[in-house]
Each structure stands twice: as C-alpha cells, then as structure tokens.
C-alpha cells in the first residue's frame, strides 16, 4: 500500500473513531487485532495507529480509554506478540 494513501486512510479512520466515540459518549475503544503480519513495518504501523488514536481521544476526552488486545505473529520469524 502506498505510504501517502495509508497515512491519509489511517488519519481518516482515527478522526472518524474519535467523532463516533464523542457522539455516542463512548468511554473509548477496545481494539482487538488478530492477524498475520508480513513484517516489522506492519507491526509498527499498527502500534503507531493505536498510539495516535489514544492521543487523539485524550485530546478530546482526557478520561477516555483505548485498550488494545492483540494477537499477531510473523509467519517468517515465528515471532508471537
């Protein structure tokens, strides 16, 4: 995926998630990720997405929560997180 497209796409997803949480008065988000990752870059992108979502949520509601439950692994390295 093109980095500019990915960046723009993820930025929109974060914005929408924050807006939905505020509109419906959610306490935050539970992010459940269960997937196979190709490489460390994909893992880093997911970590970055959750960190940025948390920061954006806290900007709008300092008491909000973003909880990340994950299970993913690299097929080539057999590395489990």
C-alpha positions in Angstrom: 0.0 0.0 0.0 1.3 3.5 -0.9 2.5 5.3 2.3 0.7 8.5 1.4 -2.6 6.6 0.8 -2.1 4.6 4.0 -1.3 7.7 6.0 -4.4 9.5 4.7 -6.6 6.4 5.1 -5.5 5.8 8.7 -5.8 9.5 9.6 -9.4 9.5 8.4 -10.1 6.3 10.4 -8.7 7.8 13.5 -10.8 11.0 13.1 -14.0 9.1 12.5 -13.4 6.8 15.5 -12.9 9.9 17.7 -16.0 11.5 16.4 -18.1 8.4 16.8 -16.9 7.9 20.4 -17.7 11.5 21.3 -21.1 11.5 19.6 -22.3 8.3 21.3 -20.5 9.1 24.6 -18.3 6.0 24.5 -15.7 5.7 27.2 -13.2 4.9 24.5 -12.3 1.9 22.2 -11.4 -1.7 22.6 -9.2 -2.6 19.7 -8.9 -6.3 19.0 -6.4 -7.2 16.3 -5.9 -10.8 15.3 -3.9 -11.1 12.1 -0.9 -12.4 10.3 1.7 -9.7 9.7 4.1 -9.7 6.8 7.0 -7.8 8.6 8.0 -5.5 11.3 6.8 -2.5 9.3 3.2 -3.7 9.6 3.6 -4.3 13.3 5.0 -0.8 13.7 2.1 0.7 11.7 -0.4 -1.0 14.0 1.4 0.2 17.1 1.5 3.7 15.7 -2.2 3.7 14.8 -3.2 2.7 18.3 -0.8 5.2 19.9 -2.2 8.1 17.7 -5.8 7.1 18.3 -5.1 7.1 22.0 -3.5 10.6 21.8 -6.4 11.9 19.7 -9.0 10.5 22.1 -7.2 12.1 25.1 -7.1 15.4 23.3 -10.9 15.4 23.2 -11.6 13.5 26.4 -8.7 13.1 28.8 -10.5 10.3 30.7 -11.1 8.2 27.6 -9.6 4.8 27.3 -8.1 2.9 24.3 -7.5 -0.7 25.2 -5.5 -2.8 22.7 -5.9 -6.5 22.8 -3.8 -8.1 20.1 -2.6 -11.4 18.8 -0.5 -11.3 15.8 2.6 -13.1 14.6 5.1 -13.1 11.8 5.0 -16.1 9.6 8.6 -16.0 8.6 10.1 -15.5 12.1 7.5 -17.4 14.1 7.5 -14.4 16.5 4.5 -14.2 18.7 3.2 -11.0 20.4 
